[in-house]
Amino acid sequence: MDNFTFKEIAAFIGIFLVLVLALFLITVKTKNKLSNYLLAFFLFTTAADGMKFLIRDFPINYINLEAFRWSTNYIVSASFYLYVLSVCYTNFRFKPKHIIHLIPFLVFNAFMMWGIYFNDRPAKIKFINSMNDMLFFQFLLYLFEVLFQVYFIASFLAIRKARKVYLENYTNPNISALNALYKITILYYVLHFIVLTRWLVTYIFGFGEIRAWIVTIDGFAFLFCTCWYLFVALNNPDFFRGVNSDLKPIEEVISEEKSSPEIDEEKNKQIYSLKEFMIKNEPYLDSSLTIQNLAEQVEMPVKELSALINLYMNKHFFDFINEYRIEKAKEILKDPSKKELTILEILYEVGFNSKSSFSTSFKKYTGTTPTDFRKNPK
């Protein structure tokens, strides 16, 4: 069994898994329909691109279909970027401005209409054989690569911004979904880098054995990326949660002159009042607490409260709330009358919603695990 056959098997398995997942996303009942539809569309276009691994010779009888398959490459990156936005932000919706992402796809298909779609077979073949010498086709190839780089950078920046907003406005310390999305984005780029390597090898060495092995590696990488995505999605049930896109990083809502703020008497009073409120009312026990909720409770504008915590106290809202949760957990762990409570019961009682999140945060603030702390309280 030669390496080409191995490549076909890997590609077939990868395409099958991609299509099954896409079908599941379309049919499953969920409130995250838009995110699932975008992901399913991205997976379908990825599967269409993956079909190249199963084609041994040019499909002479399906030239139009093959030309259309080429055109799907111009919406793969855009669909991935829109999917990233839908995962990062729960209130993401399609807007008229998003139509701009279809322009490269439409331009390429217009080019195919002129040279392939509406011509007879001899004219189609002649056009395909001369495409590489056409300046406009070369422009389209460069455009594809530029678009991929732009969408990749935009996806990365969207994830980074969402993570920052999450830490500044939400209290659930489990940001594994965003971290997983970041890893998937990197993996997606690595897969594209293999494609770039194949193009470069083809340009320098032609269609030889080196290129054949790179194509094989590309096929296995396609399968690996598919399996990795499934693994990540299955291990992150809150993968489609997201944050509110109306929220912005603190530096975007606070003037730059406050980048190194000085704490005056008024701010000290606000900080003291906030700490007193936290101790007396214990709002942190609510696992779904957000900065908007807390702002309503302390009767302070959200922007002012965010600035007070993030700039003047030099803490993320994320860290500010969890410090109180950990202190509360330490009190419970030290209390002999509550020794019958399990660690799971304690973490839910103090506002956490997962054991891993609680253990990570507890060790961050105390240097030890909840179980060890209970045995040797400090």
CORSUL-V845215 format. One record per helix or strand of 3 or more residues. SS is the DSSP state (alpha for helix, beta for strand). FROM is the first residue (numbers start at 1). TO is the last residue. If there is no record, write none. Layout:
ss: [SS:SS]
from: [FROM:FROM]
to: [TO:TO]
This chain:
ss: [alpha:alpha:alpha:alpha:alpha:alpha:alpha:alpha:alpha:alpha:alpha:alpha:alpha:alpha:alpha:alpha:alpha:alpha:alpha:alpha]
from: [3:33:60:73:96:121:135:176:209:250:256:265:283:291:302:317:336:343:355:370]
to: [27:54:71:88:117:133:169:205:234:253:258:281:285:298:312:334:338:349:366:375]
